[in-house]
Amino acid sequence: MGTGAGDESSDYGQLTPIPPGPRLGIGMDSCVIPLRHGGLSLVQTTDFFYPLVEDPYMMGRIACANVLSDLYAMGITECDNMLMLLSVSQKMNDKEREKVMPLMIRGFRDAAEEGGTSVTGGQTVINPWIIVGGVATVVCQPSDFIMPDSAVPGDVLVLTKPLGTQVAVNAHQWLDMPEKWNKIKLVVSKEEVEQAYQEAMLNMAMLNRTAASLMHTFNAHAATDITGFGILGHARNLAQQQRSDVAFVIHNLPILAKMAAISKACGNLFGLLQGTSSETSGGLLICLPREQAARFCAEMKSSRLGQGGGSGQEGGAGEGQQAWIIGIVEKGNRCARIIDKPRIIEVPPRGLGS
């Protein structure tokens, strides 16, 4: 601050130092800032992106779920407040804006309500593109969150949503693009593409709140959510945060049905099998003690908490969420990799078997 004269220097002298405590900043899902009062911490995150599905209501839900996932990745199940960030495209006419934007806002608000919080404000601007996102904030005790840095050799890696959302969304767009569709029509039907797209929307709109709660029950050591950098990118980022000398090795890739075949038919255009395909509002990647992982997956399957996925009601999807053990934590130099020939787990749409 420098040395000022008069009131300024005395004002600076009155600042209360921030107490020591766990801090988390750029590079992981949320920032954790110890507060000056009562051993509390402020946990906050922000996220936004462009629309990727045709349904404005579902896009709003997906955006909200994506923002909240950064809190859920730290085992935080409650959110005190949300703000919504919305950019309205200047290319839309008044009729389009009046139809699309209220639906997107309602979807965002409904997902926030499902997460036990509310949207109290935000910012709307005019822009060449539609952009949707938000800010999530919570003040909590140290016991409310799990710092993402305690994985140890012997842990296993658990994933709580299937991969392949980028492929599903693109394949759905290709239904109306003959030159693109011709590349994949031999490996997938139009009906299968439509089913995968609907399943991807449901998954992206589904909150990771149940997984966050179970992280405490089963002594999770670290977690992150899977979004734009793909499963491998986020696994590497999480590995770099660990206090112990560990490496993450991924053996299994749960993927929406037929999306692996589409990726192969496109010459690995999306990098799905290499773990670099972008995901939107994906699942949590969690480091769990080996003896706890199977029970965690079973509890995920049986739980009905926060699985609305578009119904607007708590537990509206009717049954729990799948989770898979996809790899191991071993001694290493804080890196992550996928084995040469990972096992592909085809995840069928709901209602078509499991």
Residue pairs with C-beta under 8 A, 6 or more apart in sequence:
1 12
3 9
4 12
16 36
18 33
18 34
18 35
18 36
19 34
19 35
19 36
19 39
20 34
21 34
21 39
21 41
21 142
22 32
22 34
22 41
22 142
22 147
23 32
23 33
23 34
24 30
24 31
24 32
24 147
24 148
25 31
27 237
27 240
27 241
28 148
28 224
28 237
28 238
28 241
29 45
29 69
29 70
29 71
29 73
29 74
29 148
29 224
29 225
30 43
30 44
30 45
30 70
30 71
30 73
30 74
30 76
31 42
31 43
31 44
31 45
32 41
32 42
32 43
32 74
32 145
32 147
33 41
33 42
33 43
33 44
34 40
34 41
35 41
35 42
35 139
39 141
39 142
40 139
40 140
40 141
41 139
41 140
41 141
41 142
41 145
42 137
42 138
42 139
43 71
43 74
43 76
43 137
43 138
43 139
43 140
43 145
44 135
44 136
44 137
44 138
45 67
45 70
45 71
45 135
45 136
46 67
46 85
46 133
46 134
46 135
46 136
47 63
47 66
47 67
47 70
47 133
47 134
47 227
48 63
48 85
48 131
48 132
48 133
48 134
49 63
49 66
49 131
49 132
49 133
49 228
49 280
50 129
50 130
50 131
50 132
51 59
51 130
51 132
52 59
52 62
52 169
52 280
53 59
53 62
53 169
53 197
53 201
53 204
55 201
56 99
56 100
56 101
56 103
56 104
56 107
57 103
57 104
57 106
57 107
58 107
58 201
58 205
58 310
59 104
59 107
59 132
60 103
60 104
60 105
60 106
60 107
60 108
60 109
60 110
60 111
60 132
61 107
61 108
61 110
61 111
61 205
61 310
62 107
62 201
62 204
62 205
62 280
62 281
63 104
63 107
63 108
63 132
63 133
63 134
63 281
64 82
64 84
64 107
64 108
64 109
64 111
64 112
64 115
64 134
65 111
65 204
65 205
65 206
65 207
65 208
65 281
66 133
66 204
66 227
66 280
66 281
67 82
67 133
67 134
67 135
67 136
68 79
68 82
68 111
68 112
68 115
68 117
68 136
68 207
68 208
68 209
69 207
69 208
69 225
69 227
69 281
69 282
69 284
70 136
70 225
71 79
71 136
71 138
71 212
72 207
72 208
72 209
72 211
72 212
72 225
72 284
73 148
73 208
73 212
73 223
73 224
73 225
73 284
74 145
74 146
74 147
74 148
74 212
74 223
75 144
75 145
75 146
75 212
75 213
75 215
75 216
75 220
75 223
76 138
76 140
76 144
76 145
76 212
77 116
77 209
77 212
77 213
78 116
78 117
78 138
78 140
78 144
79 112
79 115
79 116
79 117
79 136
79 137
79 138
80 117
80 137
80 138
80 139
81 117
81 118
81 120
81 136
81 137
81 138
82 112
82 117
82 118
82 119
82 120
82 134
82 135
82 136
82 137
83 119
83 120
83 121
83 122
83 123
83 134
83 135
84 105
84 108
84 109
84 119
84 121
84 122
84 132
84 133
84 134
85 122
85 123
85 131
85 132
85 133
85 134
85 135
86 101
86 104
86 105
86 122
86 123
86 124
86 125
86 131
86 132
87 124
87 125
87 126
87 127
87 129
87 130
87 131
87 132
88 97
88 101
88 124
88 125
88 126
88 127
88 130
89 126
89 127
89 128
89 129
89 130
90 126
90 127
90 128
91 128
92 100
92 130
100 130
104 132
108 119
108 132
108 134
109 118
109 119
110 312
111 205
111 207
111 308
112 118
112 119
114 207
114 306
114 308
114 312
114 313
114 314
115 207
115 209
115 306
116 209
117 136
119 134
122 134
122 135
138 144
146 215
146 216
146 220
146 221
146 222
146 223
147 222
148 222
148 223
148 224
148 238
148 241
149 222
149 241
149 242
149 243
150 221
150 222
150 242
150 243
150 244
150 287
151 221
151 222
151 238
151 239
151 242
151 244
151 246
151 248
151 287
151 329
152 221
152 244
152 246
152 329
153 244
153 246
153 329
153 330
153 331
154 289
154 290
154 328
154 329
155 221
155 246
155 287
155 288
155 289
155 290
155 328
155 329
156 287
156 288
156 289
156 290
156 293
156 325
156 327
156 328
156 329
157 235
157 248
157 250
157 285
157 286
157 287
157 288
157 325
157 326
157 327
157 328
157 329
158 284
158 285
158 286
158 288
158 293
158 296
158 297
158 323
158 324
158 325
158 326
159 226
159 231
159 254
159 283
159 284
159 285
159 286
159 323
159 324
159 326
160 208
160 211
160 283
160 284
160 286
160 300
160 321
160 322
160 323
161 203
161 206
161 208
161 226
161 282
161 283
161 284
161 321
162 203
162 254
162 255
162 256
162 283
162 322
162 345
162 347
163 226
163 230
163 231
163 253
163 254
163 255
163 256
163 259
163 272
163 277
163 279
163 282
164 196
164 200
164 255
164 256
164 259
164 260
164 263
164 272
164 277
165 200
165 203
165 204
165 256
165 278
165 279
165 280
165 281
165 282
166 270
166 272
166 277
166 278
166 279
166 280
167 256
167 259
167 262
167 263
167 270
167 272
167 277
168 193
168 196
168 197
168 199
168 200
168 256
168 259
169 197
169 200
169 280
170 270
171 184
171 188
171 193
171 196
171 197
171 259
171 262
172 193
172 194
172 196
172 197
173 180
174 180
174 181
174 183
174 184
174 193
175 181
175 190
175 193
175 194
183 265
183 266
184 262
184 265
184 266
186 265
187 258
187 261
187 262
187 264
187 265
188 258
188 261
188 262
192 257
192 258
193 258
195 257
195 349
195 352
196 256
196 257
196 258
196 259
196 349
198 349
199 256
199 349
199 350
200 256
201 310
202 309
202 310
202 317
202 350
203 256
203 281
203 282
203 283
203 309
204 280
204 281
204 282
205 281
205 308
205 309
205 310
206 307
206 308
206 309
206 317
206 321
207 306
207 307
207 308
208 225
208 283
208 284
209 305
209 306
210 300
210 303
210 305
210 306
210 307
210 320
210 321
211 283
211 284
211 286
211 300
211 321
211 323
212 284
213 305
214 296
214 299
214 300
214 303
215 223
215 284
215 286
217 296
217 299
218 288
218 289
218 292
218 293
218 295
218 296
218 299
219 288
219 289
219 292
220 286
220 287
220 288
221 287
221 288
221 289
222 238
222 241
222 242
222 286
222 287
223 238
223 284
223 285
223 286
223 287
224 234
224 235
224 237
224 238
224 284
224 285
225 234
225 282
225 283
225 284
225 285
226 234
226 279
226 282
226 283
226 284
226 285
227 234
227 278
227 279
227 280
227 281
227 282
228 278
228 279
228 280
229 237
229 276
229 278
230 271
230 275
230 276
230 277
230 278
230 279
231 250
231 253
231 275
231 279
231 282
231 285
231 338
232 250
232 274
232 275
232 276
232 336
232 337
232 338
233 275
233 276
234 285
235 248
235 250
235 275
235 285
235 336
236 248
236 335
236 336
238 248
238 285
238 287
238 336
239 246
239 247
239 248
239 332
239 334
239 335
239 336
240 334
240 335
242 334
245 331
245 332
245 333
245 334
246 329
246 330
246 331
246 332
246 334
247 329
247 330
247 331
247 332
247 333
247 334
247 335
247 336
247 337
248 287
248 327
248 328
248 329
248 335
248 336
248 337
249 327
249 328
249 329
249 330
249 336
249 337
249 338
249 339
250 275
250 326
250 327
250 336
250 337
250 338
250 339
250 342
251 326
251 327
251 328
251 339
251 342
251 343
252 324
252 325
252 326
252 327
252 342
252 343
252 345
253 260
253 272
253 273
253 275
253 326
253 338
253 342
253 343
253 344
253 345
254 322
254 324
254 326
254 345
254 347
255 272
255 344
255 345
255 346
255 347
256 347
256 349
257 346
257 347
257 348
257 349
257 352
258 346
259 272
260 272
260 273
260 344
260 346
263 269
263 270
263 271
263 272
263 273
263 277
264 273
268 274
270 276
270 277
270 278
271 277
273 342
273 344
274 338
275 338
283 323
285 326
286 296
287 329
288 296
293 325
294 325
296 323
297 322
297 323
297 324
297 325
299 320
300 320
300 321
300 322
300 323
301 319
301 320
301 321
301 322
301 323
302 320
303 320
303 321
304 314
304 315
304 317
304 318
304 319
304 320
305 314
305 315
306 314
306 315
307 315
307 316
307 317
307 318
307 319
307 320
307 321
308 314
308 315
308 316
308 317
309 316
309 317
310 316
311 317
317 350
322 347
322 354
324 345
348 354
